[in-house]
Amino acid sequence: MPGKRIHMEHGYNLLYTPHVARADLWKISGHLDFYKVNMYDQMKIEEELYQVAELGTVYRYELSGSLHGLFRVRGFTQDDAHIFCLDDQIKDEIRGVLDLTEKILLQFGFSKYEVNLSTRQEKAVGGDDIWEKATSSLKDALDDKGWNYQVDEGGGPFYGPKIDLKIEDALGRKWQCSTIQAYSNSEKKRPIMIHRAVLGSLERFFGVLIEHYAGDFPLWLCPIQARILPVTDAQLEYCNDVVSKLKASGYRAEVCSGERLPKLIRKAEKQKIPLMAVVGAKEVETQTVTIRSRFGGELGTLTIDDFINRIKNAIGNRTSL
């Protein structure tokens, strides 16, 4: 917010206000009588399916001894989504979420994970019928996928059964990331709500991802996709132009200079930069770059447009140059 530091110096506590509130709150504050005509009505869900998704901030007061780097923190961001449907739509919607989860995890290089189905606990809320329907729908969706899974009897939350997916880090430790939960308060004409998070805590997922690749990310994921290396400082201006064109095309690039070329190349390889573009006097004259890949060695001399197209195709196919 504007003047954040000044506000804090004057004793203000900064906060975020929820976007949605009950009408009772506005009645107490006095706003309802004056602004009701400008407020949004409650949405009426009948036959149609309704899905919403967001990146939401979550806070948990974890004990200090349980905090563990990115893997367990007190404040994190989660890819939350909620699907509102009727009870006879649960299975198809769960299957759709499983397909989406599989697709996204596979893009990040995760094809193996532990799957758990947690069922009703003793202190659960809601009627027997809806619990049985929800649990059966989750189980049927898993069976349709052909996934192996373990049943955690009584391990579900109080509001409904859930499916959890755990992926492994480099040390073989398993971390829950994806979760799919179904719940309802069992009142008549109330929809079933399916809550799902594909990546779960983004901080935790990034931690697992970094260790999974040991920092050696594929081209599409790498924080720096291309490093431009001048032979001498005389080529710096052209190198900066190359970086500008790469960034304008949506790719992450930077110039590294100030040392002899062999040392710049070794540094880039040590830092696991996937692509290096060497620029000497000849490249400046011909408006080209000489490409060196960590994965494919020397790739020859290309125009900047050709270089950009090669990157585009590799990223689109999730491959390396």
N, C-alpha and C positions, 0 to 999 in steps of 0.2 A: 504494500500500500504506500501511497505518497507520504514522505516524511516518517517512515517507519522508525528510524533511529530517534527522531525528535519525540515521537509519541512515547516510545519506551523510556526516554529520559524524563518525561513528565508523568511516569507512573502508570501508563496504560498497559493493560494486558491484551495482547492480540489474539483474536479467535476467528473461527469460521462459523457462520450461522447456517443451520439446515435450510434447504431450499423449499421444503414442504412442511406444513404444520396443520394441526387440526383446527377446525373452525372455532372451537372453544377458546383457543389461545387469542384469536383476533377479537372474540366477543369480550374477553376480559380486558384486553388492551383498548377496546373502543373502536378499533379499526373496521370491524365487520359491518357496522351500520353505514359507514361512510364509503367503503371501498368494495362492498360485496359484488357490485356489478362488474368490477374490473378483475375479480378473482376467477381462477379456473375452477370448473366444476369437477366433481369426482368422475373418474372414468367408469363407464358401465361395461363390464366384460360379460358377454353372454356366450355366443357361439364362437366368436373369432379368437384366434390365438394372439397373444400379446407378449413380446419379448423386449427386454431392455438390458443394456450393458453399459458398464462404466469402469473406469479406473478409480477405485475408491481408496481412501486412506483409512487404515484400521489401527487401533491402539490396544495393546494388551500390557498390563502391568506385570511383566515377567520378572521373576526373582533374579537379582543380579548374578547369582551363581549359575543360572541357566542360560544367560545371554551368551551367544556364540557367533561372533563375526556377523556376516550377512545372513547366516542360517537361522538365527533366532534373535529378533530385535523387538523393541517395544513399540515402534511405529513403523508400519510398512504399507506398501501399496499393493492392492489386489485387483485382479481382473474379474470383477464381480459381474454376474448376469442373473437375471430372474426371468423365468418363463411362466406365464399364467395360462393354464389350460384346464380342460375338463378331465375327470378321472379316466375316461376312456381314451384319452390322448396321451396318457403318461408314458406308456411303453414306447410309442413312436418318437416322442420328444426326447426321452432318455437315449434311445438309439441314435438320434441325430446328434446329441451332445457327445456321445462316445465317439462317433465318426469324426466330429470336429476336433475333439481332443487328440485322437490318434493322428489326424492330419497335421495339427500344429506341432505336437511333440516330435513327429517324424521330421519336420522341417528343421528342427533344432538338433537333429541327430540322435534322438532317443527313440529306440524301437523296442526296448525291453523295460518293463516296469512291473512292480508288484501291485496286484489289484485286490482290494478288500471290499466286501459288502457287510456293512454294519447294520444289525437288526434292532428291534424294539427293546428298550431298556425298561426296568421296573417302574420308573417314575415318569413314563412317557405320558404325553397329553394326546387327546384325540381318540376317536372310536376305533374299535377293533377292525371294523370293515375297511375303513380307509387305510389303516396301517397294513393290513393284509394285501389290499389292492396295490398300494405303493411299493411294498417289498416285493411282491410278485412281479410287478412291472419292471423294477430294477433288475431282478434276477433274470427275467426273460430276455431283457435287452442284452445283458452280459452273455447269456447262452447263445443268442442270435449272433453275437460277434465272434463266438468261438473262443473267448478269452478264458484262460485259467484264472480262478479267483478263490480267495479264502473267505469263509463266512465268519464274521466276528459276532457271535450270538450275544445279544444284549449290549453291544458296544455302540449303538447308534445314539445320536443326541435325543433330547426329550421330544423334539418336534417332528421327527420323521427318520426313515432309513436313509442311508447314504452309501455312495461308492467313493472310495479313495484310491488314487494312484500314487505310488511312491517310486521315485527314481533314485538311482545310486550316484554318489559322488566318487571321486577318484580313490577314496579309501574304503569303498564298499559300504559306506553308511547310507541308510535309506531315509529319504526325506519326502514327506507328503507335499505334493504340489497340487495336482488336480483333485477336485472334489465335486461331487454331484449329489444333491440332497433334494428330497421331495417331502413337502409337508402341507398340512391343512388343519384348520381348527374344527373341522367336521360340521360346521353349521350348514344349513341348507342353502343351496344356490351359491355357495362360496367356491371359487376356483381352486384347483390345486396349484401350488407354487413350487416350481423347481428352481433351486438355487445351484449355480455352478460357477466354479473358477477353474479355468484350464491350466494356467501357470501358477495359480495361487499367489503367494507372496512373491512379488517380482524380485525383491532383494534376495530371498532364498534361492529363487530360480537362477538368478544371475550368478550366485555363489556356486551352485551345482554346475552351471554351464561353464564357468571359468575353469573349474577343476576337471570337468569332462573333457575339455579340449586342451587342458594344460596350458592355456593361454595361446595356443596355436589355432586361432579361429579360421574357419573357412572364409573365403573372400567376402561373401555377402554380409558376414557378421563382424568382420574385423573393424576395430575402431578407426584405424588408418588403413585404407585399402591400397593406396599408392603413395610412394615417396619419390619426389623428384630430386635427382642428384646432379648438380652441376660439376663439370670437370674443373672449372675455375670460377672465380667470382664474376668473370666477364659474362657468364651465361645466366646470372641470377635474375635479371629482368625477364628474360624469356621463360625461365622456370616458373616465375610467379604468374606469368600469363597462362602457362599450362595448368597450374593449380586452379586458377580462376575459372578456366573452362571446365575442368573436372568437377569443381564444386557447383558450377552453374547447371551441370547435368545431374546433380544429386549424389555425387560420389565424394568420399572422404579422402582428401589428399593434403600433402604438405611438402614444403621444401626443406631439405637438410643440407647445410653447407658448412664452410669454415675448416674443413679437414681434407686430407688427400682422398681421392676417390676410392681406393681400395679399403680405406678405413671406414668410409661412409657406407660402403656395401656390406662390410662385416657387421657394422652396427645395426643396419637394417635387418640383416639376417638373424642376428642375435635377438632383436626385438620382435622377430617373427612378422615383419611387414610382408604381405604377400606379393606385392608388385613394386619394382623399382624401375624408374625411367631415367636413364642416363642421358645427360645433355652436354654435348661439347660444341665446338665451333661449327662442325659440319651439320649437326642437328639444328642449330640456330639458322644456318644458311638455308637449309632445305625445309625448315618448319616441320621437323619430325622429332621423334624421341626413340631411343633404343631401349627396348624393354627386356627386363630380366625378372624372371619369376622364381619364387622360392620353390615352386612345385615342378616347373617345367624347364628351368634353366633359361638360356638365351632364346628370346622369341623374335629377335630381329628388329629392324627399324620400321616404325609405323608413323603415319600422319596422326595428328592429335585426334581427328575424327575417327580414324580406324581404331585407335587405342580405346576411345570411349565406347565404340560399338562392340569391341571385344569384351570389355568389362560388362557392358549391358547384357550381352548374350550369356556370359558366364554366370552372372548373378541371377538372371532369369531362369537358368537351368540348374542353379545351385551347384555349379561346378567351379573348378579353378582354372586359371590360365596356365 
